[in-house]
Amino acid sequence: MFDEARLDDPDALERLDTHEALRALATAGSQVRRSVRAAAEAGLDRLADLRPRGVVVVAVGGSAVVGDLFVAELDGPEFCCEGRMPTRSSFS
């Protein structure tokens, strides 16, 4: 059961949210707005009609679910590596 009182206890938050996920969630809207503004300032709207030829997703831990979403949405990747990241010698 979720105890809302923990949200008012900075020590409990620090102890329970070691990766600052709550802060990231709370600032997500602002991050999106800044990204949209930066993309507009960089003139990326000129690329609106283009489709990417490739997408690279690198994530660790719980964030790796993003890669799973791409696989599900885009009919699977051309290449997928799970587990340890390949080293430079893996490609020689």
C-alpha angles and dihedrals in degrees: 000000000000115000108208091195088074089069089065094048110082092191092053091047092051091048096045101036102048093159094048092238091153091056091048091050092047092052097040094102091052091048091053092048091050091048092050091048092048091049091051092048090050091053094242091147087083087070094056094108095049125093118216116247091210143009125203118201120186118180140151132211117340091356089067089082086084089070090051090053092053091050092050095045100041101045093257133307129277088231129012128183120190126183121020118019113252115255125228090258089058089073100046 
